[in-house]
Amino acid sequence: MITFLSKLLIKDHKNFSSPTVRLRYGMLCGAVGIFFNILLFTGKLIAGMVTKSIGITADAFNNLSDAGSATITLVGFRLSEQKADKEHPFGHGRFEYIAGLIVSMAILLMGFELAKTSIEKILHPEPIVFSFLALGMLVISILTKLYMFFYNRGIGKKIDSAAMRATAMDSFSDVTATSVVLLSMLIGKWTGWMIDGYAGLAVALFIGYTGIRAAKETVSPLLGQPPTKEFVEEIERIVLAHDGVIGVHDLVVHDYGPGRRMISLHAEVPADGDMIHLHDAVDNLEKLLRKECGCEAVIHMDPVETNNQETNRLRTETEKILTSLDERLTLHDFRVVAGPTHTNLVFDVVVPFGLPKSDEAVKKEISERIHAMDKKYYAVIEVDKSSIRIEE
């Protein structure tokens, strides 16, 4: 259904990086979600009244809240596409993350309310009236929500939308919730056990877990998370492919919403190169990054000495020391300052988050090993933190 509607309603529907296409997908999925959830709410509410089941009735209102969540997602996409203004010079793309956070809060609230109602049902149990109408409604709901989970997750991955991924998780929690309600109704018919309240409590706990996961996914980009390893590698590939650039470091990525990234980086260039030519190359690189990666780029040139054999030798030896300590350690801005009694090796070390040793311990061990190479060598080290996110 979504595939058919996207081909019918979205021009250039395979261009997932286009802001206009992203908006259309977000609004389409939001509208379809509202439609499905209103139908499920109506059907389950009738079934809940017939069977007197708190689980089915609570599940019905869960679908009603999902309709509200879909509305929030739809509005969030619409607001996120507003153009930049003087109050928000980087646009309104983070509205999409805010919409996802509101959806996750709605999931948590529904879980809390369902838990309260379920505990009351445990304390004061009532028999459930079995109904084939209710049975059919629950089966239809499970199948519908499975479909909604798959299309929201699929589209969310294609357009890289945290809000749609949160909506997909909400749909999956509904599948679990409705399955538990269905199971409790069947057990009640076959055994006479009144476990409706326990089933509702189990559903509430699962919904709460899903809400926490969804909230975490939307809060991270709002707080500011590091770029993925793949994105960093793509940036480095593009930059290092240009003549004259021999190294990249201090890459910083600012995310103002999907398709609204700004990056800054230091590009190492030969100190004896033609600065006019190199500056022109850097300008072209900034334009290329905008075209290939959809991000605004600011590049700072770092002149480095490349023709001094002694400097190159010492850099190679220092890199070997870093690799022997931890293969994730790297260096940049390496230079040698020679004096009459001692020689300083000045450089920055990039230390990944999660390294067991402290920054000071890393600096001390590197300094000691450099000094062991020759007593006249002293290390002057600054520590940088790696900004790459490793996907689990």
N, C-alpha and C positions, 0 to 999 in steps of 0.2 A: 504493500500500500504506500509506504513512505517513498520507495523507489519510484513508483509510478507518479505520485504527486510531485516529487522533486523534478522529474523530467518534464512534467506538464507545467509547473508553476515557477521553476527557478531557471532563469537563463544562465547558460554556461555552468550548469550544476556540478560539473566535475572540478571546477577551479576553487578548491577548498580554501586556498589562501586569500581569496578575494574577500574584503570586508563586506561587500554587498551580498555575496553568496553566503557567507557565514550568517549574516543577519537573516536572510531568507530561510536558511535551514533552521535557525533557532526559533523563528516565529512559526514555521510550519510544524515542527515537532511540538512546540508549546500548544498550538491550536489542536492538534490531533490528541495530545495528552489530556487537554480539558474535555474534549468530546468523549473519549473513552471513560474517563473517571466519573463524569456525570452519569453516564449510562450504568456503570458498575455501582455507583452509590444508590441510584434509584432501585436497581434490581436487588441489591443486598439488603437495603432497608426494608423492602417488602418481605423478603425471605426471613429477615430477623424478627419482624413482627409476627409472622406466621409460626415460626418455631420457638419464639420467646428465648432466643439464644443471645446472650450478651456478647459472645465472640463474633457472631455474624454481624450484629448491630454495630459493634465497635469497628469491625472491619469495613463496614459501609461508611462510617464517618472518617475512617482512615482514607478511603477513596475520595471523599469530599475534600479533605485537606490536601490530597494530591492534586486535585483540580486547582486549588488555590496555589499550590507550589508551581504547577505548570504555568499558571497566569503570571506568577512572579518571574519565572524563567523567561517567558515571552517579553514581559516589560523590561527585564534586565537587558536582554539582547537589544531591544529598541533604544534604551537609554545609552547603552555602551557605544552605539554608532553615532552619537552626537559629535559634531565637529569641535575641534579645540576652540577655546575662547580665552579671554584675558584672565579669567579666574582659574581656568584649567588648561594651561598651554600645551599639555601633553595628551589632551583628549579625555574621553570618559570611559575608556576601555575597561577599567576596573569595576564598573557597574556590574559586569558579568560575574566577577568573583563575588561581589556583594550579594547578587541574586542567588548564587549557589550557597552562600553562607546562610541566607534567610531560609532557603529550602531545607538545609540541614537542621536549622533551629526548629522548623516546623515538624521535622521528623522526630526530633527529641521530645518536643512538647506532646506530640501524639503518643509516643511511647510512655511518657509519664502519666498521661490521662488514662491510657489503657491499663496501665499497671494498677492505678487506684481502683478502677472499676472492677478489675479482675480479682483483686484482694477482697473486695466487698462480696463478689460472687463466691469466692472460696469460703468466706465466713457464713454466707447465707445461700447455699446452693439450691438451685431449682432444676427440675428435670427439663430436658430439651425435647420439644415435639419434632419428631423426624418428618421431613418433607422432601419429596423428590424435586419440588420446585427449588428448595434451598440447595439440595445436592447438585442439581444442574447449574444453578447460579454460581456456586463456588467453583465448579470445574471450569466454567466459561471464564470466570475471573482469573483463575490461575493461568490459563492459556493466553488470555489477553495481556496479563501483566508480564508474562514471559516474552511475548512479542514486543511489548513496550521496552522491556529491559534490553533486548538485543538491538532494537533500532536506536535507542538513545545512546547505548554504549558505542555502537558502530559509528554513528554520526558524531558523537562526542570525540572519538579518536581522530576522525577525519578532519574535523575543524578545530581540534585541540581546545575543547571547551570544558572547563572545570564544572560549570553549571550543569551541563548536560550529563556529565559523568555522575554528578551528585543525584540528578534525576533518575539515572539508570540504576544507581544503588538503591534509591527509594523504591523503584519498581521491583527490584529483586527482593527487598525486604517484604514487600506485599505478597510476593509469591510464597515466601516462607510462612508469613502470617496466615494467609488463607489456607495453605496446606495443613497447618496445625489445627485451624478451626474445623476444616473438613474431617480430619482424622478424629478429633474429639467428638464430633457429631456421630460418626460411624461407630466409634467405641461405645458411646452412650446408647445407641440403638441395640448393639449386639450384646452388651454386658450390663447395661443399666447403671454404669458408673457415671456419676455427675462430675466430670473433670473439665467442664467448660471453663471454669475460673482459672484452673491451672494452665489450660491451653492458652487462655488470654494472657496470663502472666508470662509464659514462655515467649509468646509473640512480642509482648512489650519489651522484654529484655533484648531480644534480637533487634527490634526496631531501634532501641537506644544505642546498641553497638553500631548499627548501620549509620545512625545520625552522627555519632562521634567520628567515624571514618570519613564521612562526607564533609564534616566541618573541618577536619584536619587538612583535607585536600584543598579547600577553598581559602582557609586562613593562611596557609604557607605562601601563596603568591601575593597576598595582601601585605604580609609582613616583609616579604622580600626573600626569595629563595635563589640559590645559585643556578646557573644554566646547566643543561644536561651535557654530558661528555660528548655526545654526538654533535651538538651545536657548537661547542668549543672547537672540536676537531674540524668542522666544516669552515669555521672562521680562519683557523690556522692554515688549512689547506689553500684557501683562496689567497690569503695574504702572502704566504711563503712561495706561492707560484709566481709572484711578480718579481721581475729582475730587480736586483738591488736590495731586497729585503732578506736578511740572513737569520732573523730570529723574531719571535713574538713573546711578549710577556705583559703582565699587569692588565689582563683583559677584565673589564668590568661590564656587566650587563644589567641594565635597568629595564624592568618589565612594567609597562603601563597598560597592560591588557593584551589579549591575543592580537598579533599583528602590529603591536606598537612598542617595539623594543629599541632602546638606544644603547649603543656600545661605545666604549673607549678602550684603546689599547696602545701599547708602546711597540713600535716596529724598529728593530735594530737594523741599522744601515752602515755601510763602510764609512769610517771617518774621513777617508781620503776621496770619497765619491763627489760627483758634481751635485751640489746642493740644489741647484735649480732643477736639474733632471730628477733628482730624488723627490723633491717637493711635488713636482708634476705627477710622478708615479703614485705618491700617496693620495693626491687628490683623485686620481682615477680609481684607486683602490676603494676610497670612501663611496664613490658612485657605484662601483661594482658590488660592494657589500649591500648597498641599498636595493640593488636590482635582484641579486641572487638570494639574499637572506631576509629581505623585507625589514631591514633595520637601519636606523640613522647611525652613522659611524663618525667618531672623531679619533684620528690617529696622531700620536705624538712620535716624532722621529728621535731615536736614540743613536747617535754616532758611536760606533765601537771600532777599536783598533783591530785590524785583521791581518796586517802584514808583518807584525812583530812576532818572530819565531819564539822568543822567550815567553811572551805573554800567552801565546797559543799553547805552549807546552805546559805552563803553569795552570791554565784553565782546564786542560785535559786531565792533568793529575788531580786537580780539585774535584772535577766531576766524578772521577773514579772513587774518590773518598766518599762523596755523597752517595753514590750507588751502593757502595759496600755497607753503608749504614742503613739505607732504605732505598729501594729502587724508585720510589715515588718522589724522592727529593730531587729538585732541579735548581739551577742557579741562573742568574742573569745579571746584566750590568757589571760584568767582571772587568776590573782594571788593576794595573800594577803601579804602585807608587814607590819607586826606589829611592833610598837615602844612603848616606855614607856608612851608617852602622846597622841599619835594618831595612827590610822591604815589606810594605803593607800590601796584602792581597785583599782588595775591597770588592765585595759582591753582595747580592741579595740571594737568600735561599728561600725557595717556595716550599712551605711545610703543609701537608694536607691535614685537614681536621681529622681527629681520631688517632693521630700518631701516639703510641704509648708514652714516648718520652716528651718532656716539656720542651718548650722553645729554648730555654736557657741551657738545658742539658744537651740539646742538639748543637747549639752554638759552641758550647764548651768542647764537645768531642771533636767537632770539625776543626776548631782552633788548635787543639792538641795534636791532631794528626798532621795538620799543615806545618806546625812548628817542628814536628818530628822529621819532616822532609829535609829541613835545613833550619838551624837555630836562628838564622837571620829573618825567616819568614814569620810574619804575624798576620792573622786574619782579622779583618774588620767586616763584621757580618750584620746585615739587617734581615729580619725574618718577615716574609710575606705569607699570607694564607691562601691556599688553593681555593679557587671559586668554582670548581667543577662538581656537579651533582652526579653521583654514581647511582643509577637506577637499580633497585633491588630486584 
